[in-house]
Amino acid sequence: MMKVFLKVVVLMMSLQLNAQILQMEVLIQGLPDKMVFLSHYENGGYHLIDSTMAVNGSFYFVKDPVMPDGMYRLDFQRPDPAKKEAGAPYIECIWSDESFTVYADYRDIAGTVSFDGSEENRVLGRFREYENLYERKMNVLYPLIDRYPEKDTFYAGASDHFMSLQAERDSLILGLSADHPGLFATRLIRAYRSPLIPADMQESDRVTFMKEHYFEKALLDDPALLYAPVYNRRIIDYLMLYRGRDYSFTEQEETFTEAVDIIMANVSGDPDLRSFVVEYLLDGFRSFGMEKIQTYIVDTYADETCTTDAVALAEQRVEGYRKMAEGQVAEDIMVRDADRQLQRLSEVDADYTLVLFWATYCEHCMEMMPELQAWYREERPGNLEVFTVSIDTVVADWQRFSEVFDPSWINTHEPMGWEGKSAEDYNIYATPTMFLLDRERRIIARPFTLRELRREIRRL
């Protein structure tokens, strides 16, 4: 029995010794001796997984066998997800079943980086080099074919070149895919296929065309690409087609809802993919304070395929949005003003009350305050009062503002900030947040800007 056990141990050790060790060696000319960091892309962002000391410009990492193929990043200062320093040097690369060497000059990492022994990064690098040149050419051609006289013979040549460039790009992508079918790089590159836009379209028509055809050649259907920053970028690019400079907040939210439906119609049934897209959309619209579209996404797409904690949290948040929707009766607010006098919302003697949650550290809030003061003194209807609630966590900041600005309205402070009763009752997740109430505290509007507030008041 002991002999059998020893044979098994020897066999296991032999397998481990023969297992392929995947190593990334890095040689950076001019790199000082310092800590360097390795991150892996997953769930919409890079996550730190390892670090080591660079000595004489040299260091290496070994790939953990449990780590999937995908995009990795070398950082030369510790990455901080909450505060990414602009211009911080880094190297982004694919790491799959390869050992390879990375070369660069620390004085110009982006311009000098190269890879030896990596077919993945050679193919990706070829595409990126082509893509940079392609975008430069197209950025010149777009305005040219828009403005150049169509009857001139040069226009025909420019239009033909515009179409041939698009066809050439698509041919390159298909060619790389055919020549390197097993690479992660080609799966990533295929995700950037685009429809060919007719040259005779004006800018507004091109936007409409792209809305309809954007995903035709590249659906969101490859779960492996959750380990690369590709689907989030494509989602953002598509949403930007629906962005309108002259839209009100409500109009923008409505048109983004249309975009969400089209995005979700082009996501495969893979549960991981659908969960990622739903969470990504929810997180993005939450950062812009778009409550209605978050509610729509939760109601329509956060189904049995999306069971993560992020979606569960969004569902709880949406329940709060419903509680504070138009037509609902808002809770009373009881807080103190700058003179330490207790103020109750229910005691405001006005037909209408604007309730505004804000903070001194909120840039948009501080931009709004002078405009609100001018509107309050010069335009405000006599039957409307303003009741502001600061959720500053540092009470001295609000007190300084009160002393310097001397607001004319009811100026109060929630001592517990975001976690205070009033902030929780009103489901506050962002500032500034406004509610227009009638005398019974029924919510009649949720304006997002003073412009929208003026419009709502005109309707009363």
VENTACOR-V461640 format. One record per residue. N is the residue number from 1. PSI is psi in whole degrees, -180 to 180 (none if undefined). BURIAL is + if it has 9 or more other ideal C-beta (glycine too) atoms within 8 Angstrom, else -. Layout:
# VENTACOR-V461640
N PSI BURIAL
N PSI BURIAL
This chain:
# VENTACOR-V461640
1 -42 -
2 -38 -
3 -42 -
4 -44 -
5 -43 -
6 -37 -
7 -40 -
8 -43 -
9 -44 -
10 -41 -
11 -43 -
12 -42 -
13 -37 -
14 -41 -
15 -41 -
16 -39 -
17 -33 -
18 -10 -
19 144 -
20 125 -
21 120 -
22 120 +
23 138 +
24 110 +
25 137 +
26 128 +
27 110 +
28 110 +
29 131 +
30 3 -
31 124 +
32 161 -
33 118 -
34 169 -
35 140 -
36 158 +
37 143 +
38 128 +
39 156 +
40 139 +
41 129 +
42 146 +
43 43 -
44 9 -
45 169 -
46 140 +
47 129 +
48 130 +
49 -18 -
50 164 -
51 159 -
52 174 +
53 127 -
54 131 +
55 126 -
56 36 -
57 12 +
58 141 +
59 171 +
60 159 +
61 149 +
62 133 -
63 126 +
64 131 -
65 -23 -
66 -12 -
67 133 -
68 165 -
69 145 +
70 -163 +
71 135 +
72 160 +
73 135 +
74 124 +
75 144 +
76 10 +
77 153 -
78 121 -
79 138 +
80 107 -
81 -30 -
82 -20 -
83 83 -
84 118 -
85 131 -
86 135 -
87 3 -
88 131 +
89 143 +
90 165 +
91 125 +
92 135 -
93 165 +
94 140 +
95 112 +
96 -131 +
97 59 -
98 148 +
99 136 -
100 171 +
101 139 +
102 131 +
103 145 +
104 165 +
105 126 +
106 -24 +
107 -20 -
108 72 -
109 -49 +
110 -35 -
111 -10 -
112 -6 +
113 138 +
114 162 -
115 131 +
116 124 -
117 10 -
118 104 +
119 -35 +
120 -53 +
121 -24 +
122 -44 +
123 -45 +
124 -40 +
125 -38 +
126 -43 +
127 -44 +
128 -40 -
129 -44 -
130 -43 +
131 -40 +
132 -44 -
133 -39 -
134 -45 +
135 -37 -
136 -43 -
137 -46 +
138 -34 +
139 -26 -
140 -39 -
141 -37 +
142 -58 +
143 -27 -
144 -50 +
145 -19 +
146 -34 -
147 -21 -
148 140 +
149 126 -
150 -26 -
151 -16 -
152 143 -
153 -28 -
154 -32 -
155 -42 +
156 -42 -
157 -41 -
158 -40 +
159 -42 +
160 -41 +
161 -38 +
162 -45 +
163 -40 +
164 -35 -
165 -43 +
166 -43 +
167 -38 +
168 -42 -
169 -45 +
170 -37 +
171 -39 -
172 -46 +
173 -46 +
174 -36 -
175 -44 -
176 -39 +
177 -40 +
178 -37 -
179 -27 -
180 65 +
181 -22 -
182 1 -
183 146 +
184 -35 +
185 -42 +
186 -29 +
187 -40 +
188 -45 +
189 -39 +
190 -28 +
191 -13 +
192 11 +
193 145 -
194 155 +
195 153 +
196 119 -
197 126 +
198 140 -
199 -25 +
200 9 -
201 140 +
202 171 -
203 -47 -
204 -36 -
205 -34 -
206 -39 +
207 -45 +
208 -42 -
209 -45 +
210 -35 +
211 -38 +
212 -28 -
213 3 -
214 -43 +
215 7 +
216 -41 -
217 -5 -
218 91 +
219 167 -
220 80 +
221 9 -
222 103 -
223 -27 -
224 -26 +
225 3 +
226 -13 +
227 25 +
228 147 +
229 70 -
230 -49 +
231 -35 +
232 -39 +
233 -39 -
234 -37 +
235 -45 +
236 -44 +
237 -40 -
238 -43 +
239 -34 +
240 -22 -
241 -21 +
242 4 +
243 130 -
244 126 -
245 -33 -
246 5 -
247 144 +
248 170 +
249 -45 +
250 -42 +
251 -39 +
252 -40 +
253 -40 +
254 -42 -
255 -32 +
256 -31 +
257 -40 +
258 -42 +
259 -40 +
260 -43 +
261 -41 +
262 -40 +
263 -50 +
264 -29 +
265 -18 -
266 13 -
267 134 +
268 174 -
269 1 -
270 124 -
271 -36 -
272 -41 -
273 -46 +
274 -39 +
275 -44 +
276 -48 +
277 -44 +
278 -47 +
279 -40 +
280 -43 +
281 -44 +
282 -44 +
283 -40 +
284 -47 +
285 -27 +
286 -39 +
287 -23 -
288 3 -
289 25 +
290 90 +
291 -41 +
292 -40 +
293 -32 +
294 -43 +
295 -42 +
296 -44 +
297 -45 +
298 -46 +
299 -33 -
300 -36 -
301 -14 +
302 67 +
303 -155 -
304 -14 -
305 -10 -
306 94 +
307 24 -
308 167 -
309 -35 -
310 -42 +
311 -39 +
312 -41 +
313 -40 -
314 -38 +
315 -40 +
316 -41 -
317 -40 +
318 -36 +
319 -37 -
320 -38 +
321 -42 +
322 -37 +
323 -28 -
324 26 +
325 163 +
326 137 -
327 -18 -
328 155 +
329 125 -
330 153 +
331 156 -
332 154 -
333 134 +
334 102 -
335 171 +
336 151 +
337 -172 +
338 -21 +
339 12 -
340 19 -
341 138 -
342 128 -
343 132 +
344 132 +
345 -38 +
346 -16 -
347 1 -
348 123 +
349 82 -
350 150 +
351 -33 -
352 145 +
353 130 +
354 117 +
355 125 +
356 120 +
357 132 +
358 180 +
359 151 +
360 -25 +
361 -2 -
362 114 +
363 -44 -
364 -37 -
365 -47 +
366 -28 -
367 -33 -
368 -33 +
369 -49 +
370 -38 -
371 -40 +
372 -41 +
373 -44 +
374 -43 +
375 -41 +
376 -40 +
377 -29 -
378 -30 -
379 -20 -
380 132 +
381 149 -
382 -20 -
383 20 -
384 136 +
385 158 +
386 133 +
387 103 +
388 146 +
389 110 +
390 134 +
391 29 +
392 131 +
393 -21 -
394 104 -
395 -30 -
396 -31 -
397 -44 +
398 -38 +
399 -42 +
400 -43 +
401 -45 +
402 -39 +
403 -41 -
404 -45 -
405 -32 -
406 64 -
407 148 +
408 -17 -
409 -174 +
410 111 +
411 106 +
412 171 +
413 133 +
414 108 +
415 -25 -
416 8 -
417 -135 +
418 -31 -
419 4 -
420 161 +
421 -44 -
422 -42 +
423 -39 +
424 -41 +
425 -36 +
426 8 +
427 50 +
428 121 +
429 -9 -
430 158 -
431 149 +
432 149 +
433 128 +
434 146 +
435 129 +
436 117 +
437 153 +
438 -172 -
439 -26 -
440 12 -
441 24 +
442 134 +
443 118 +
444 -13 +
445 155 +
446 70 +
447 147 +
448 -16 +
449 166 -
450 -31 +
451 -45 -
452 -34 +
453 -46 +
454 -41 +
455 -41 +
456 -38 +
457 -36 +
458 -26 -
459 -16 -
460 none -
